[in-house]
Amino acid sequence: MRTTLAELLATKDVILADGATGTNYFQRGLMSGHAPELWNEEHPEHVQGLHRQFVEAGADVILTNSFGGTAQRLKLHHAQDRVHELNRRAAELAREVADEADRPVVVAGSVGPTGELFEPLGALTHDVAVASFREQIEGLKAGGADVVWIETMSSVEEVRAAAQAAIEAGMPYTATCSFDTAGRTMMGLMPDALVRVFDGLAEPPLAFGANCGVGASDILVTVLSICSGEHSAVISKGNCGIPQFQGSEVVYSGTPTLMATYAQMAADAGARIVGGCCGTSPEHLASMRRALDERVPAPAPTIEDIVERIGPLTNAAPSAGGGEDRGRRRRRGGGD
């Protein structure tokens, strides 16, 4: 029962994306320093097993195991000559699971950052970046991905390069950045400026927004800022609470109940696609599914609402005032 993200956006009020990849693989035996993408061939049963658990939990969108699938990232594991093969296999594994489902499930080809800096800060050029992303995306396309899911980006240059590669490959795309540095991305991009990143491209994204970051409270403030404009499809894919060290391990503070509240508040803030990032398990996602199914739409939350119900902000977001004002305005006016 194959569908497209555009069709889901046209027929659903809020779409549920899946949860974490890496943190769930660690619980299944992935060793630190080993490329998750290699599991597409080494342990396909674990890759498909997680996909199935997310589909069973209610995900409408599942992301392929290809976040670090560019040559720049794979060369750290001496696999830079396997870009097409590993990305194609990642998409094939997710495609098989999606096609087994008794409802439409979209396969999103995950495309993460190269890990390199663009000139003049680094050596990476626009043309090389586009070619690298294009190689990855062609593999994802060959394996059956429905949409390119550009995620966890920090720089305007890298978002545009990945988007250009998707366009050249003839694929629809979405894009999210991680606003994890005092409410900005590491390279200084503000949430309300994200929409302008796509100016001049031949095709706009189907949706854009935020993922990862520093916690569920912070990403909700980010989403409020992005949604302060008139955007039809905003993505919120936040971490499962706050990351904390327990001994040598990183654990996330979010409970299924907290993530359910986060999902409802993200939708009320204006997000059309809601999911979880680091630390979000199938159990968390099932709770989010129930919360969205039972949700009664409410006015956009204020920052005070977010802090009260989710927890304190880790960063003081510089764009938070816009989101707060919008939330208060909607509450006084009874919603849009």
C-alpha positions as CSV (number, residue, x, y, z in Angstrom):
1,M,0.0,0.0,0.0
2,R,2.6,2.5,-1.2
3,T,2.0,6.3,-0.8
4,T,3.9,9.5,-0.9
5,L,4.6,12.1,1.8
6,A,2.7,14.6,-0.3
7,E,-0.4,12.4,-0.2
8,L,-0.1,11.9,3.6
9,L,0.2,15.6,4.1
10,A,-3.0,16.1,2.0
11,T,-5.0,13.5,3.9
12,K,-3.7,13.7,7.5
13,D,-3.8,16.5,10.0
14,V,-0.6,15.3,11.8
15,I,1.8,12.7,10.6
16,L,3.9,10.6,13.0
17,A,7.5,10.0,12.0
18,D,9.6,7.3,13.7
19,G,12.0,7.5,16.6
20,A,15.8,7.1,17.1
21,T,18.1,4.9,15.0
22,G,21.5,5.0,16.6
23,T,20.5,4.9,20.3
24,N,18.2,1.9,19.6
25,Y,20.9,0.1,17.7
26,F,23.3,0.5,20.7
27,Q,20.7,-1.5,22.7
28,R,20.8,-4.2,20.0
29,G,24.6,-4.5,20.1
30,L,26.0,-1.8,17.9
31,M,29.4,-0.9,19.2
32,S,30.6,2.7,19.6
33,G,32.7,3.7,16.6
34,H,31.1,1.2,14.2
35,A,29.1,2.7,11.3
36,P,25.4,1.9,11.6
37,E,25.2,1.9,7.8
38,L,27.3,-1.3,7.7
39,W,24.5,-3.0,9.6
40,N,22.5,-2.9,6.4
41,E,24.6,-5.8,5.2
42,E,26.0,-7.2,8.5
43,H,22.7,-7.3,10.5
44,P,19.7,-6.6,8.3
45,E,17.5,-8.4,10.8
46,H,18.3,-5.7,13.4
47,V,17.6,-2.9,10.9
48,Q,14.3,-4.3,9.8
49,G,13.4,-5.3,13.3
50,L,13.6,-1.7,14.4
51,H,11.6,-0.5,11.4
52,R,8.9,-3.1,12.1
53,Q,8.7,-2.0,15.8
54,F,8.2,1.6,14.7
55,V,5.5,0.7,12.2
56,E,3.8,-1.4,14.8
57,A,4.0,1.5,17.2
58,G,2.1,3.6,14.6
59,A,4.7,5.4,12.6
60,D,3.5,6.8,9.2
61,V,7.1,7.6,8.1
62,I,10.2,5.4,8.7
63,L,13.7,6.7,8.1
64,T,16.3,4.6,6.4
65,N,19.5,3.6,8.2
66,S,21.7,5.9,6.1
67,F,22.3,9.0,8.2
68,G,26.1,8.8,7.6
69,G,25.8,7.5,4.1
70,T,28.0,10.0,2.3
71,A,31.5,9.2,1.1
72,Q,32.9,11.7,3.6
73,R,31.4,9.8,6.5
74,L,31.9,6.3,5.2
75,K,35.6,6.9,4.5
76,L,36.1,7.0,8.3
77,H,35.2,3.3,8.1
78,H,37.0,2.6,4.8
79,A,33.7,2.2,3.0
80,Q,33.7,5.3,0.8
81,D,33.5,3.1,-2.3
82,R,30.3,1.5,-1.0
83,V,28.1,4.6,-0.9
84,H,25.5,3.4,-3.5
85,E,25.4,-0.1,-2.3
86,L,24.9,0.7,1.4
87,N,22.3,3.4,0.7
88,R,20.4,1.2,-1.7
89,R,20.3,-1.6,0.8
90,A,19.1,0.8,3.5
91,A,16.2,1.8,1.4
92,E,15.4,-1.8,0.4
93,L,15.2,-2.9,4.0
94,A,12.8,-0.1,4.9
95,R,10.8,-0.6,1.7
96,E,10.2,-4.2,2.5
97,V,8.9,-3.4,5.9
98,A,6.7,-0.5,4.6
99,D,5.2,-2.7,1.9
100,E,4.3,-5.4,4.5
101,A,2.2,-2.8,6.5
102,D,-1.6,-2.9,6.4
103,R,-1.6,0.9,5.9
104,P,0.4,3.4,3.9
105,V,3.9,4.0,5.3
106,V,6.4,6.4,3.7
107,V,10.1,5.4,3.4
108,A,12.2,8.5,3.9
109,G,15.8,8.3,2.8
110,S,17.9,9.8,5.7
111,V,20.6,12.1,4.6
112,G,22.8,13.6,7.4
113,P,25.7,16.1,7.3
114,T,29.0,15.2,5.7
115,G,30.9,16.2,8.9
116,E,33.1,18.6,6.9
117,L,33.1,22.4,6.8
118,F,32.5,24.4,3.7
119,E,35.0,26.8,2.4
120,P,36.4,29.2,3.5
121,L,36.2,27.6,7.0
122,G,37.0,24.2,5.5
123,A,37.8,22.5,2.2
124,L,34.4,21.3,1.2
125,T,33.0,23.0,-1.9
126,H,29.4,23.3,-3.1
127,D,30.0,21.1,-6.2
128,V,31.8,18.4,-4.2
129,A,29.0,18.4,-1.6
130,V,26.2,18.2,-4.2
131,A,28.0,15.3,-6.0
132,S,28.5,13.5,-2.6
133,F,24.8,13.9,-1.7
134,R,23.7,13.0,-5.2
135,E,25.7,9.7,-5.0
136,Q,24.0,8.8,-1.7
137,I,20.5,9.9,-2.9
138,E,20.8,7.9,-6.1
139,G,21.4,4.8,-4.0
140,L,18.4,5.6,-1.8
141,K,16.2,6.1,-4.9
142,A,17.3,2.8,-6.4
143,G,16.3,1.0,-3.2
144,G,12.8,2.4,-3.1
145,A,12.8,5.5,-0.9
146,D,9.8,7.8,-1.4
147,V,11.3,11.0,-0.2
148,V,14.8,12.4,0.7
149,W,14.9,13.3,4.4
150,I,17.7,15.8,5.0
151,E,18.3,16.1,8.7
152,T,20.5,17.4,11.6
153,M,22.0,20.1,9.4
154,S,23.8,23.2,10.7
155,S,24.8,25.3,7.7
156,V,22.9,26.9,5.0
157,E,25.4,25.7,2.5
158,E,25.0,22.1,3.4
159,V,21.2,22.2,3.4
160,R,21.2,23.8,0.0
161,A,23.7,21.3,-1.4
162,A,21.7,18.3,-0.2
163,A,18.5,19.9,-1.5
164,Q,20.1,20.5,-4.9
165,A,21.2,16.9,-5.0
166,A,17.7,15.7,-4.3
167,I,16.3,17.9,-7.0
168,E,18.9,16.7,-9.5
169,A,18.0,13.1,-8.7
170,G,14.3,13.8,-9.3
171,M,13.3,13.2,-5.7
172,P,11.0,15.2,-3.4
173,Y,12.7,16.2,-0.1
174,T,12.3,17.6,3.4
175,A,14.9,19.3,5.5
176,T,15.5,19.8,9.2
177,C,18.3,21.5,11.1
178,S,19.5,21.0,14.7
179,F,19.0,24.3,16.6
180,D,21.2,23.3,19.5
181,T,23.5,26.3,20.1
182,A,21.6,28.9,22.1
183,G,18.6,28.5,19.9
184,R,20.6,28.6,16.7
185,T,22.3,25.9,14.7
186,M,26.0,25.5,15.3
187,M,26.7,27.7,12.2
188,G,24.4,30.4,13.4
189,L,21.1,29.8,11.5
190,M,18.0,31.0,13.3
191,P,14.8,29.0,13.2
192,D,12.7,31.7,11.6
193,A,15.3,32.1,8.8
194,L,15.1,28.5,7.7
195,V,12.4,29.1,5.2
196,R,14.6,31.5,3.3
197,V,17.3,28.8,2.9
198,F,15.4,27.3,0.0
199,D,15.0,30.6,-2.0
200,G,16.1,30.2,-5.6
201,L,16.0,26.4,-5.7
202,A,14.1,24.8,-8.5
203,E,11.9,22.9,-6.1
204,P,10.9,23.8,-2.5
205,P,10.9,21.1,0.3
206,L,7.6,19.3,1.0
207,A,8.3,20.1,4.7
208,F,11.0,21.6,6.8
209,G,11.7,22.1,10.5
210,A,13.9,20.9,13.4
211,N,15.2,17.7,14.7
212,C,17.6,16.5,17.5
213,G,18.8,19.5,19.5
214,V,19.1,19.5,23.2
215,G,15.7,18.4,24.5
216,A,11.9,18.3,24.0
217,S,11.3,21.7,25.6
218,D,13.8,23.5,23.4
219,I,12.6,22.0,20.1
220,L,9.1,23.1,21.0
221,V,10.3,26.7,21.3
222,T,12.1,26.3,18.0
223,V,8.9,25.0,16.3
224,L,7.0,28.0,17.7
225,S,9.5,30.3,16.0
226,I,9.4,28.4,12.7
227,C,5.6,28.3,12.7
228,S,5.4,32.1,13.3
229,G,5.3,32.4,9.5
230,E,2.6,30.8,7.3
231,H,4.2,27.5,6.5
232,S,2.0,24.5,5.5
233,A,4.2,21.7,6.7
234,V,6.7,22.0,9.6
235,I,8.6,19.1,11.1
236,S,9.3,18.5,14.8
237,K,11.5,15.5,15.6
238,G,12.8,16.1,19.0
239,N,15.1,14.2,21.4
240,C,13.5,12.1,24.1
241,G,14.0,14.5,27.0
242,I,17.5,15.6,28.0
243,P,20.6,13.5,27.5
244,Q,22.3,12.6,30.7
245,F,25.4,10.6,31.5
246,Q,25.0,7.5,33.7
247,G,28.5,6.2,34.1
248,S,29.9,6.0,30.6
249,E,26.5,5.7,29.0
250,V,24.2,8.5,27.7
251,V,20.6,8.0,28.6
252,Y,17.6,10.3,27.8
253,S,15.2,11.5,30.5
254,G,12.0,11.4,28.5
255,T,9.3,8.9,29.6
256,P,6.6,7.7,27.3
257,T,4.2,10.1,29.1
258,L,6.4,13.1,28.5
259,M,6.9,12.3,24.8
260,A,3.1,11.9,24.5
261,T,2.7,15.4,25.9
262,Y,5.5,16.7,23.7
263,A,3.7,15.2,20.6
264,Q,0.5,17.0,21.4
265,M,2.2,20.3,22.1
266,A,4.2,20.1,18.9
267,A,1.0,19.6,16.9
268,D,-0.6,22.5,18.8
269,A,2.5,24.6,18.1
270,G,1.9,24.1,14.4
271,A,3.9,21.0,13.4
272,R,2.4,18.8,10.7
273,I,5.0,16.0,11.1
274,V,5.9,15.0,14.6
275,G,8.5,12.3,15.6
276,G,11.3,11.5,18.0
277,C,15.0,11.7,17.7
278,C,17.8,10.4,20.0
279,G,16.6,8.2,22.8
280,T,13.1,7.7,21.3
281,S,12.2,4.0,21.5
282,P,9.2,2.2,19.9
283,E,7.5,2.3,23.4
284,H,7.9,6.1,23.4
285,L,6.5,6.3,19.8
286,A,3.5,4.1,20.7
287,S,2.6,6.6,23.4
288,M,3.0,9.5,21.0
289,R,0.7,7.7,18.5
290,R,-2.0,7.4,21.1
291,A,-1.6,11.0,22.2
292,L,-2.0,12.3,18.6
293,D,-5.0,10.0,18.0
294,E,-6.7,11.3,21.1
295,R,-5.6,14.9,20.7
296,V,-8.1,17.7,21.0
297,P,-6.5,20.7,19.1
298,A,-5.6,23.5,21.4
299,P,-4.0,27.0,21.0
300,A,-0.3,27.1,20.6
301,P,1.5,26.7,23.9
302,T,3.4,29.6,25.5
303,I,7.0,29.1,26.7
304,E,5.6,29.0,30.2
305,D,3.3,26.2,29.2
306,I,6.2,24.3,27.7
307,V,8.4,24.7,30.8
308,E,5.5,23.7,33.1
309,R,4.5,20.6,31.2
310,I,7.8,19.4,29.6
311,G,10.6,20.9,31.7
312,P,13.0,23.8,31.8
313,L,14.8,25.0,28.7
314,T,18.4,24.0,28.3
315,N,19.2,27.1,26.2
316,A,17.7,30.6,26.2
317,A,16.6,30.7,22.6
318,P,17.1,34.1,21.1
319,S,14.1,33.7,18.9
320,A,11.9,32.5,21.8
321,G,10.1,35.9,22.1
322,G,8.4,35.5,18.8
323,G,7.1,32.1,19.6
324,E,6.0,33.2,23.1
325,D,4.1,36.2,21.7
326,R,2.5,34.0,19.1
327,G,1.4,31.5,21.7
328,R,-0.1,34.2,23.9
329,R,-1.8,35.8,20.9
330,R,-3.5,32.6,19.9
331,R,-4.6,31.9,23.4
332,R,-6.3,35.2,23.7
333,G,-7.9,34.9,20.3
334,G,-9.1,31.3,20.8
335,G,-6.8,29.8,18.0
336,D,-6.4,30.4,14.3
